[in-house]
């Protein structure tokens, strides 16, 4: 049987599936090749890989970026399988591992966010805002308090990287949403810093091991320095995943913490250390109203200010939706799907209060975009419901005519079908 990770001189070869159980072995092989054997140029060969997942891939990406800073040249060989090679490019893994050979991802799908680096508060805030916009347009039927809880968790975990990790290049975050079976959000945050056990040991002499450090890190109020944080980021994020029925993992130092509904909480030692922190968080949004209750600190429910309030909510409790900021294209049906989902979600979050849709700077929309967004919402809400829900401003006569025509055609089709 072929080994999942092997090495031939300076070439490190990944065979079969590359999952969470394999990345420590790859890290050890990288360490041996560079630190013990002295190779200054490596080939990471994924040609025979048949599946790869965000958690282990971001862990490897962050360590390869760190190795390049130490003068190690790395060349990436993409998988032979065309779909998997496309995933490497679209997810931005190819660029992060080998920027000389691969371009930065230009993927603009509305259900996933490629691996995104952040090294400053501005970059972190921008990354989280982009992610939240994608989630708002990808999932339907998400309770506002639940949505705010997901945003809070993303902010806390990414902020921890900047506040505690001392990682030279900051961190990497990647997000995927899933709607078919259950509404779920999975996000991965990774850095190549000093790691959670080391940061906690700096002020907590009672931490006896790396496994003890991770077990303490997901307790309420545990932090390295209370002057810069309350220590609730990992605890709150863990609770959100646990209460929702999702899963949660932390890899840092010589320890691994994992929670899933079937096995419960498991904390174990890792022989091969991870220099930094890798956090994999999956939130199940299938039961509305559950996640907001997870944010309890000191016995009190925490109600964070959310992206919806800051970006969309108007003074009267309704919303304002600037179309030019919501879609890079208004020329296709696929571009309309996340816009329709977002409007539907916002309408529910605002309790049915009117949303003003501003077409300033939008000279044209395609018939298919108008049908996907407005005609489908018109049929779903009914004529009176649609008129109560939305007000159009700054729409050119051409845009208004295209929307009216799309509504008219879809309404006729609905009548014909009945």
C-alpha positions as CSV (number, residue, x, y, z in Angstrom):
1,X,0.0,0.0,0.0
2,X,1.4,3.4,-1.0
3,X,2.2,5.8,1.9
4,X,0.0,8.9,2.0
5,X,3.1,11.1,2.5
6,X,6.5,10.2,1.1
7,X,9.7,11.9,0.1
8,X,12.2,11.4,-2.8
9,X,15.2,13.7,-2.2
10,X,13.7,17.2,-2.2
11,X,10.3,16.1,-3.6
12,X,7.5,15.5,-1.1
13,X,4.7,13.4,-2.6
14,X,1.1,13.3,-1.4
15,X,-0.8,10.2,-2.4
16,X,-4.6,9.6,-2.2
17,X,-6.7,11.7,0.1
18,X,-5.1,14.7,2.0
19,X,-7.3,15.1,5.1
20,X,-7.0,16.4,8.7
21,X,-5.2,13.1,9.7
22,X,-2.4,13.7,7.3
23,X,-1.1,17.3,7.6
24,X,1.1,16.6,10.7
25,X,3.0,13.9,8.7
26,X,3.5,16.4,5.9
27,X,4.8,19.0,8.3
28,X,7.3,16.5,9.7
29,X,8.5,15.6,6.2
30,X,8.9,19.3,5.4
31,X,10.9,19.8,8.6
32,X,13.2,16.8,7.9
33,X,13.8,18.0,4.3
34,X,14.7,21.6,5.3
35,X,16.1,21.5,8.8
36,X,17.8,18.1,8.9
37,X,18.8,17.5,5.3
38,X,19.3,21.2,4.4
39,X,17.3,21.4,1.2
40,X,16.7,25.0,0.2
41,X,14.3,24.2,-2.7
42,X,11.3,21.8,-2.3
43,X,8.8,20.3,-4.7
44,X,5.4,19.6,-3.1
45,X,3.8,17.1,-5.4
46,X,0.1,16.7,-5.2
47,X,-0.2,15.1,-8.7
48,X,-1.5,11.8,-7.2
49,X,-3.8,13.4,-4.6
50,X,-7.5,12.6,-5.1
51,X,-9.1,14.8,-2.5
52,X,-8.0,17.7,-0.3
53,X,-9.8,19.8,2.4
54,X,-9.6,23.4,3.6
55,X,-8.3,22.7,7.2
56,X,-5.2,20.7,6.4
57,X,-4.6,22.7,3.2
58,X,-4.5,26.0,5.1
59,X,-2.2,24.6,7.7
60,X,0.2,23.6,4.9
61,X,-0.2,26.9,3.1
62,X,0.7,28.9,6.2
63,X,3.8,26.8,6.9
64,X,5.0,27.1,3.3
65,X,4.5,30.9,3.4
66,X,6.6,30.9,6.6
67,X,9.3,28.7,4.9
68,X,9.6,31.0,2.0
69,X,10.3,33.8,4.5
70,X,13.2,31.7,5.7
71,X,14.6,31.4,2.2
72,X,13.1,28.1,1.2
73,X,12.0,27.9,-2.4
74,X,8.8,25.9,-2.9
75,X,7.3,24.6,-6.2
76,X,3.8,23.2,-6.2
77,X,2.7,20.4,-8.6
78,X,-1.0,20.4,-9.0
79,X,-3.2,17.2,-8.9
80,X,-3.6,15.4,-12.2
81,X,-7.4,15.2,-11.6
82,X,-8.7,18.3,-13.4
83,X,-11.5,19.1,-10.9
84,X,-9.1,18.9,-8.0
85,X,-6.5,21.1,-9.8
86,X,-9.3,23.6,-10.4
87,X,-10.1,23.6,-6.7
88,X,-6.4,24.3,-5.8
89,X,-6.5,27.3,-8.1
90,X,-10.0,28.6,-7.1
91,X,-9.4,28.1,-3.3
92,X,-6.2,30.1,-3.6
93,X,-4.1,27.2,-2.3
94,X,-2.0,27.1,-5.5
95,X,-1.1,30.8,-5.2
96,X,-0.3,30.7,-1.5
97,X,2.0,27.7,-1.9
98,X,3.7,28.8,-5.2
99,X,2.9,32.4,-6.2
100,X,5.6,32.4,-8.9
101,X,3.8,29.7,-10.8
102,X,0.2,30.4,-10.0
103,X,-2.0,33.5,-10.1
104,X,-4.1,34.7,-7.2
105,X,-7.6,33.2,-7.2
106,X,-10.2,35.2,-9.1
107,X,-13.0,32.8,-8.0
108,X,-16.3,34.7,-7.5
109,X,-18.8,32.0,-6.6
110,X,-21.5,32.9,-4.2
111,X,-21.2,30.0,-1.8
112,X,-17.4,29.9,-1.0
113,X,-14.7,32.4,-0.1
114,X,-11.2,31.5,-1.2
115,X,-8.3,31.4,1.3
116,X,-7.7,35.1,2.2
117,X,-4.7,36.5,4.0
118,X,-4.9,39.2,6.6
119,X,-2.1,40.9,8.5
120,X,-3.7,44.1,9.8
121,X,-6.9,45.2,11.5
122,X,-8.1,46.8,8.2
123,X,-7.4,43.6,6.2
124,X,-9.1,41.5,8.9
125,X,-12.2,43.7,9.0
126,X,-12.4,43.6,5.2
127,X,-12.0,39.8,5.0
128,X,-14.8,39.3,7.6
129,X,-17.1,41.8,5.9
130,X,-16.6,40.0,2.5
131,X,-17.3,36.6,4.1
132,X,-20.4,37.8,5.9
133,X,-21.8,39.2,2.6
134,X,-21.2,35.8,0.9
135,X,-23.0,34.0,3.7
136,X,-25.9,36.4,3.6
137,X,-26.3,35.7,-0.1
138,X,-25.7,32.0,0.1
139,X,-27.9,30.7,2.8
140,X,-31.6,31.2,3.2
141,X,-33.7,31.2,6.4
142,X,-30.9,32.2,8.8
143,X,-32.2,33.8,12.0
144,X,-30.7,37.3,12.5
145,X,-29.3,36.4,16.0
146,X,-27.7,33.3,14.5
147,X,-26.2,35.3,11.7
148,X,-24.8,37.8,14.2
149,X,-23.3,34.9,16.2
150,X,-21.5,33.5,13.2
151,X,-20.1,37.0,12.4
152,X,-19.0,37.4,16.1
153,X,-17.2,34.1,16.0
154,X,-15.4,35.0,12.7
155,X,-14.4,38.3,14.1
156,X,-13.1,36.9,17.4
157,X,-11.0,34.1,15.9
158,X,-9.4,36.2,13.2
159,X,-8.8,39.0,15.7
160,X,-7.0,36.5,18.0
161,X,-4.5,35.9,15.2
162,X,-3.5,39.6,15.2
163,X,-3.7,40.0,18.9
164,X,-2.0,36.9,20.2
165,X,-0.2,34.8,17.6
166,X,2.7,37.1,16.7
167,X,2.6,35.5,13.2
168,X,4.8,37.6,10.9
169,X,2.4,37.2,8.0
170,X,-0.8,37.4,10.0
171,X,-3.4,34.7,9.2
172,X,-5.4,33.0,6.5
173,X,-9.2,32.5,6.5
174,X,-11.4,30.4,4.2
175,X,-15.2,29.8,4.3
176,X,-17.6,27.4,2.7
177,X,-21.4,27.3,2.9
178,X,-23.6,24.3,2.4
179,X,-27.4,24.4,1.8
180,X,-28.6,21.1,0.3
181,X,-28.9,18.8,3.3
182,X,-28.6,21.2,6.2
183,X,-27.7,24.9,6.3
184,X,-24.1,24.9,7.5
185,X,-21.1,27.3,7.5
186,X,-17.6,26.0,7.8
187,X,-14.7,28.4,8.3
188,X,-11.0,27.7,8.8
189,X,-8.6,30.2,10.4
190,X,-4.9,29.5,10.4
191,X,-1.6,31.1,11.3
192,X,2.1,30.2,11.7
193,X,2.7,32.0,14.9
194,X,3.8,30.9,18.4
195,X,0.7,28.9,19.1
196,X,-2.0,28.9,21.8
197,X,-0.1,26.8,24.4
198,X,2.9,29.2,24.4
199,X,0.8,32.3,24.6
200,X,-1.2,31.0,27.6
201,X,1.9,29.8,29.4
202,X,3.3,33.3,29.4
203,X,0.9,34.4,32.1
204,X,-0.5,31.2,33.4
205,X,1.8,29.0,35.4
206,X,-0.9,26.5,36.0
207,X,-0.8,25.3,32.4
208,X,1.0,22.0,32.6
209,X,0.9,20.7,29.0
210,X,-0.2,21.6,25.5
211,X,-3.3,19.5,25.8
212,X,-4.1,21.2,29.1
213,X,-3.7,24.6,27.3
214,X,-6.2,23.7,24.6
215,X,-8.7,22.3,27.1
216,X,-8.4,25.6,29.1
217,X,-8.6,27.8,26.0
218,X,-12.2,26.8,25.3
219,X,-13.3,27.7,28.8
220,X,-15.0,31.0,29.5
221,X,-12.7,33.9,30.4
222,X,-9.4,32.2,29.8
223,X,-6.9,34.6,28.0
224,X,-3.2,35.5,28.0
225,X,-3.8,39.1,28.9
226,X,-7.1,40.5,30.2
227,X,-6.0,44.0,29.3
228,X,-6.4,43.1,25.5
229,X,-9.3,40.6,25.7
230,X,-11.9,38.9,27.8
231,X,-10.8,35.4,26.8
232,X,-14.2,34.4,25.3
233,X,-13.4,34.1,21.6
234,X,-12.6,30.4,21.5
235,X,-15.1,29.6,24.3
236,X,-17.9,31.4,22.5
237,X,-17.0,29.9,19.1
238,X,-16.8,26.4,20.6
239,X,-20.3,26.9,22.2
240,X,-21.8,28.1,18.9
241,X,-20.6,25.0,17.2
242,X,-21.6,22.7,20.1
243,X,-25.1,24.1,20.6
244,X,-25.8,24.1,16.9
245,X,-24.8,20.5,16.4
246,X,-21.7,21.4,14.4
247,X,-18.1,20.5,15.0
248,X,-15.0,22.4,16.2
249,X,-11.3,21.6,16.0
250,X,-8.1,23.3,17.3
251,X,-4.6,22.2,16.4
252,X,-1.7,24.0,18.1
253,X,1.6,22.9,19.5
254,X,1.7,19.3,20.5
255,X,-2.1,19.1,21.0
256,X,-5.4,18.6,19.2
257,X,-8.8,19.5,20.5
258,X,-11.9,18.2,18.6
259,X,-15.6,18.3,19.3
260,X,-18.4,16.6,17.3
261,X,-21.9,15.6,18.3
262,X,-21.2,11.9,18.2
263,X,-17.9,11.7,20.1
264,X,-18.2,14.7,22.3
265,X,-15.0,16.6,23.3
266,X,-11.6,14.9,22.8
267,X,-8.3,16.4,23.6
268,X,-5.2,14.5,22.7
269,X,-1.4,14.8,22.4
270,X,0.2,15.1,19.0
271,X,3.8,13.8,18.6
272,X,4.4,16.1,15.6
273,X,3.8,19.8,16.7
274,X,1.9,22.4,14.7
275,X,3.8,25.7,15.0
276,X,0.9,28.1,15.0
277,X,-2.8,27.5,15.4
278,X,-5.4,25.9,13.1
279,X,-9.1,26.3,13.9
280,X,-11.8,24.5,12.0
281,X,-15.3,25.6,12.9
282,X,-18.6,24.2,11.5
283,X,-21.9,25.9,12.5
284,X,-25.2,24.2,11.7
285,X,-27.9,26.9,11.0
286,X,-30.8,24.4,10.6
287,X,-32.6,25.4,13.8
288,X,-33.3,29.1,13.8
289,X,-32.7,31.0,17.1
290,X,-30.2,28.5,18.6
291,X,-27.0,30.2,18.0
292,X,-27.9,33.5,19.6
293,X,-28.4,31.7,22.9
294,X,-24.8,30.3,22.7
295,X,-23.3,33.7,23.4
296,X,-23.7,33.7,27.1
297,X,-20.9,35.2,29.2
298,X,-21.2,35.5,32.9
299,X,-24.7,34.1,32.6
300,X,-25.9,37.0,30.4
301,X,-26.7,36.6,26.7
302,X,-24.4,38.8,24.5
303,X,-26.0,40.7,21.6
304,X,-23.2,41.8,19.3
305,X,-23.6,44.6,16.8
306,X,-23.8,42.9,13.4
307,X,-22.9,43.6,9.8
308,X,-26.6,43.8,8.9
309,X,-27.1,46.7,11.3
310,X,-24.0,48.6,10.2
311,X,-24.4,48.1,6.4
312,X,-28.1,47.7,5.7
313,X,-30.3,48.9,8.5
314,X,-31.9,52.4,8.2
315,X,-33.0,54.6,11.0
316,X,-36.7,53.4,10.7
317,X,-35.7,49.7,11.2
318,X,-36.0,49.0,7.5
319,X,-33.2,48.6,5.0
320,X,-31.2,50.3,2.3
321,X,-29.7,48.1,-0.4
322,X,-27.2,49.8,-2.8
323,X,-27.2,47.5,-5.8
324,X,-23.9,48.5,-7.3
325,X,-22.2,47.3,-4.1
326,X,-24.0,43.9,-4.0
327,X,-23.0,42.3,-7.2
328,X,-20.0,42.8,-9.5
329,X,-22.3,41.9,-12.4
330,X,-26.0,42.5,-13.1
331,X,-25.7,40.7,-16.4
332,X,-26.4,37.1,-15.7
333,X,-28.8,34.8,-13.9
334,X,-26.1,33.2,-11.6
335,X,-25.2,36.7,-10.4
336,X,-28.8,37.3,-9.4
337,X,-29.1,34.3,-7.1
338,X,-27.1,35.6,-4.1
339,X,-28.8,39.0,-4.5
340,X,-32.2,37.4,-4.3
341,X,-31.2,35.3,-1.3
342,X,-29.8,38.4,0.4
343,X,-32.9,40.5,-0.1
344,X,-35.1,37.6,1.2
345,X,-32.9,37.2,4.3
346,X,-32.8,41.0,5.0
347,X,-36.6,41.2,4.6
348,X,-37.0,38.5,7.3
349,X,-34.4,40.1,9.5
350,X,-36.1,43.5,9.3
351,X,-39.4,42.0,10.3
352,X,-41.0,42.7,6.9
353,X,-40.2,46.4,7.0
354,X,-39.5,48.0,3.6
355,X,-36.1,47.8,1.9
356,X,-35.1,50.7,-0.4
357,X,-33.2,49.3,-3.4
358,X,-31.0,52.0,-4.8
359,X,-29.9,51.6,-8.4
360,X,-27.6,54.5,-8.4
361,X,-24.6,53.7,-10.7
362,X,-26.4,50.7,-12.3
363,X,-27.1,51.7,-15.9
364,X,-28.4,48.3,-17.1
365,X,-29.5,44.9,-15.8
366,X,-30.0,41.8,-18.0
367,X,-33.4,40.2,-18.4
368,X,-32.2,37.0,-16.8
369,X,-30.8,39.0,-13.8
370,X,-34.1,40.9,-13.4
371,X,-36.0,37.6,-13.6
372,X,-33.8,35.8,-11.1
373,X,-34.0,38.6,-8.5
374,X,-37.2,40.6,-8.9
375,X,-39.6,38.4,-10.8
376,X,-39.0,35.4,-8.6
377,X,-39.5,37.6,-5.5
378,X,-42.6,39.1,-7.0
379,X,-44.2,35.7,-7.5
380,X,-43.0,34.5,-4.0
381,X,-44.4,37.5,-2.2
382,X,-47.4,38.4,-4.4
383,X,-48.1,41.8,-5.9
384,X,-49.1,43.5,-2.6
385,X,-46.3,41.8,-0.6
386,X,-43.7,42.8,-3.1
387,X,-44.9,46.5,-3.2
388,X,-44.8,46.6,0.6
389,X,-41.4,45.0,0.8
390,X,-39.4,47.0,-1.7
391,X,-39.1,50.5,-3.0
392,X,-36.9,51.3,-6.1
393,X,-35.0,54.6,-6.2
394,X,-32.6,55.9,-8.9
395,X,-33.6,53.3,-11.4
396,X,-33.2,54.5,-14.9
397,X,-36.2,54.0,-17.2
398,X,-34.4,51.2,-19.0
399,X,-33.7,49.3,-15.8
400,X,-37.3,49.8,-14.6
401,X,-38.7,48.6,-17.9
402,X,-36.5,45.5,-17.9
403,X,-37.6,44.6,-14.3
404,X,-41.3,45.3,-15.2
405,X,-41.0,43.1,-18.3
406,X,-39.4,40.2,-16.3
407,X,-42.1,40.3,-13.7
408,X,-44.8,40.4,-16.4
409,X,-43.3,37.4,-18.2
410,X,-42.8,35.3,-15.1
411,X,-46.3,36.1,-13.8
412,X,-47.8,35.0,-17.2
413,X,-45.8,31.8,-17.0
414,X,-47.1,31.1,-13.5
415,X,-50.7,31.7,-14.6
416,X,-50.2,29.4,-17.6
417,X,-48.7,26.7,-15.4
418,X,-51.8,26.7,-13.2
